[in-house]
Amino acid sequence: MREFTARRRLRVYFTGVGGQGTLTATALLAGAAMAAGLDVVAGEVHGMAQRGGVVESVLLLGGWRSPRLDFGEADVLLGFEPLETLRGLPYLRHGGAVFSSSDPLPPVGVSLGQARYPQLAVIEEKTRQIAGLCKFLPCREVGLAAGSAQSGNTALLGLACAAGALPFGTDALERAVKNFLPSRIQEANLKALALGAAA
């Protein structure tokens, strides 16, 4: 992971579904990056989706001028839902890093029986064919252990940071949690961050 740790110019792609806190995670990581003295450009690939709809965003660190991200350009993919991780793989450069939740949140078509959800083993196999580093974490389980299912996203950020995929340490994420999240949810998110980093 020295390849990622040494790089301060990164393109990060986030994907999940509405209601998971994908955009909150993007803002949290942006805050941590700014506090670490990095130039930050962020943007939504799709507008904020209704609960259950796809949400995608990008975070460009280190001097990019536009929030645009094309296929094959992301250095890091953060997937908060496994199927959306699979769908987002075209954005990842070959050899990039993927950090994904392993907890499925089936889309409406699957819930209605109109489509089938792929097995996690299949998603992992396809991800490993492209990614140089690939980590899956049961984010909902970790979040519940920390005190809030939604804090599982912070655990995934902690995992990515501890793995060296981001150009700052978990201490920057801790400060961002304290500075940017409401006080009532800080404790759970700090616990989730520690659990994710330990994973």
Order of alpha helices (4+ residues) and beta strands (2+ residues): alpha-beta-alpha-beta-beta-beta-alpha-beta-alpha-alpha-beta-alpha-alpha-alpha-alpha
